[in-house]
Amino acid sequence: QVQLVESGGGLVQPGGSLRLSCTASGAIVSLYAMGWYRQAPGNERELVAGISGGGLTNYADTMKGRFTISRDNAKNTVYLQMNSLKPEDTAVYYCHSDRSLWEVVRGTGLYWGQGTQVTVSS
């Protein structure tokens, strides 16, 4: 059983940056792939990026360039660095985890966090 807790969301102006964190507990976290999804009002949840336990990354095509996923296994934490934020990035961002990176990038993994709100507005 893996528990995921997101943090770092908030209000940011267009063009600004935020770094989200997801801290995991309850298992040998380094064995688990982790990822970030987001869901805006009225939209389906969509993949931002995933990362394997060994650091292999997978980004949704529309997220490449402004978003960077990374992890620190010693801290059981995965990060999402978001730069040049736009109002359309406004969404609840969710952490997702599974033993398989494939399951994570398909959104069919076992574990989800509660989400953290990111609002991009002037």
C-alpha positions in Angstrom: 0.0 0.0 0.0 1.4 3.4 -1.0 0.1 6.7 0.3 0.7 9.8 -1.8 0.6 13.4 -0.6 0.9 16.3 -2.9 2.0 19.8 -2.0 3.2 23.0 -3.6 0.1 24.1 -5.5 -1.2 27.7 -5.3 -1.9 30.8 -7.2 0.7 32.0 -9.7 0.8 34.7 -12.3 1.0 33.9 -16.0 4.7 33.3 -16.9 5.5 32.2 -13.4 6.8 28.9 -12.1 5.8 26.4 -9.5 7.3 23.2 -8.2 4.9 20.5 -7.0 6.0 17.7 -4.7 4.5 14.3 -4.1 5.8 12.4 -1.1 5.1 8.7 -0.9 5.1 6.3 2.0 4.1 2.8 2.8 6.4 0.8 0.6 9.9 0.7 -1.0 9.1 3.8 -3.0 12.1 3.5 -5.2 10.5 0.4 -6.7 7.5 2.4 -7.9 6.9 4.5 -11.0 5.3 7.8 -10.3 3.6 10.4 -12.3 1.6 13.6 -12.5 -1.8 14.1 -14.0 -4.0 17.1 -14.1 -7.7 17.8 -14.4 -9.3 21.1 -15.2 -13.0 21.8 -14.6 -15.1 20.1 -17.3 -12.1 18.2 -18.7 -10.9 14.6 -18.3 -7.8 13.9 -16.3 -4.7 14.0 -18.5 -1.2 12.8 -18.1 1.5 15.4 -17.6 4.5 13.1 -17.1 5.7 9.8 -15.5 9.0 8.6 -14.2 10.2 5.1 -13.4 12.0 4.1 -10.2 15.3 4.3 -12.1 14.5 7.8 -13.6 13.2 7.0 -17.0 10.8 9.7 -18.0 7.7 9.8 -20.2 6.0 13.1 -21.1 2.7 13.8 -22.8 3.5 15.5 -26.0 1.7 18.7 -25.1 3.7 18.9 -21.8 7.2 18.7 -23.2 9.3 21.8 -22.8 7.7 23.6 -19.9 7.3 20.8 -17.4 10.0 18.6 -15.9 9.5 15.6 -13.7 12.2 14.3 -11.4 12.5 12.2 -8.3 14.6 11.9 -5.1 14.3 8.3 -3.9 16.1 9.2 -0.7 13.3 11.5 0.1 10.5 9.3 -1.4 9.5 12.4 -3.4 8.7 13.1 -7.0 8.7 16.7 -8.3 7.0 18.5 -11.1 8.8 21.7 -12.1 6.4 23.9 -14.1 7.7 27.0 -15.9 6.1 29.7 -18.1 2.8 28.8 -16.7 -0.4 29.8 -18.7 -4.0 30.2 -17.5 -4.8 27.0 -19.3 -2.5 25.1 -16.9 -5.0 25.8 -14.2 -6.1 22.5 -12.8 -6.0 20.1 -9.9 -2.7 18.2 -10.2 -2.6 14.6 -9.0 0.2 12.2 -8.1 -0.1 8.7 -9.4 1.9 5.6 -8.7 2.3 1.9 -9.6 5.0 -0.6 -9.9 4.8 -0.2 -13.7 5.6 3.0 -15.6 3.3 1.7 -18.3 0.4 1.6 -15.9 1.2 5.1 -14.6 1.3 6.7 -18.1 -2.0 5.0 -18.9 -3.5 6.2 -15.7 -4.4 2.7 -14.7 -2.0 2.4 -11.7 -3.0 1.5 -8.2 -2.5 4.7 -6.2 -3.6 8.3 -6.4 -3.1 11.3 -4.2 -5.8 13.7 -3.3 -4.5 16.4 -5.6 -3.3 20.0 -5.3 -4.8 23.0 -6.9 -2.8 25.1 -9.3 -4.3 28.4 -10.4 -2.6 30.6 -13.0 -4.2 34.0 -13.1 -3.2 37.7 -12.9 
